[in-house]
Amino acid sequence: MCLGIPGQIIEITDIVNKLATVNISGVKREVNIACIVDEEHPVESCVGDWVLVHVGFAMNRLDEEEAVETLKLLQEVAAVMN
């Protein structure tokens, strides 16, 4: 089973290599966004997008409501595990 964590793209760091800084619950990580860009949604337009991140790759886009709800559920699971 794979776990993807929602995060928001806050900066494009390398247009050519399709890298961006993503804020995941206050933690900023460099992520490859190649899987979510295409002619209709180029790299430059990704700032502000919510994405599902798995092992350093943005696997797909999410709407903000879905991202916030997923983060809330993950926090509840973490609280139960502690």
N, C-alpha and C positions, 0 to 999 in steps of 0.2 A: 504494500500500500504506500502511496506517495502522499505527502502533505504539502499543499501550496498555501502560502501565507499572503493575504492581501497587503498591498503597499501602494503608495502614491508616488508617481514620478515627479520629482521636484526640479531636476536639471538634466539636460543632455550633456554628457561629458565627452563623447566622441561620436560624431555623426557618421564617419566612415565605417567604424566598427560596430555601430549601433549599440553604444553603451550609455547608460543613464544612471543617475543617482536616484534611488528609491527610498522613501521614508516608510519604514515598517514599524509602527508603534513607537516612534521616536528614535529608532535606530536607522542610521543611513548606511546603505550598501550600494556598491556599484553592481548593476545588473545588465545582462545582455537583453536587449529588447527586439532582436531580429525576428522573433516569432510573431510579434504583434504589429509589425509595420508592413505596409503595402502601398501601392500607388495612390489609393484613396486616403490613406492615413500615414503620411511620411514621418520619418524620425522627428523632424522639427515640430510636428504638431502633437507630440506625445506628452509634453509637460502638462501636468494636472490630471492625467489619466490614472485611474485605479487599475492595478494589474494583479494577477495571481502569480506569485514568485515561488519557484521551486529550484533548488540548487543553483542559484545564480542566474536563472533565466525567467523572464516574464513570459508565462505560458499563454495567457489570454487576458483580455480586458474585462473589467467588471464595472457595473454601475456603482456609484458611491454608496447607495443604500445597501446593496448586497455586500460590499466590502466591509462596511461598518457592522452589519449584523454578523458576518463571519468572524470578525475580530472579537466581537462581544462573546460569541459562543466559544471561541478558543480560550479567552480569558476565564470563562466559567469552568471549562474543562481543566485548565491549569490550577484553578483554585481548589477544585475537588481532589486533584492529584497530590496537592501539598498537605 
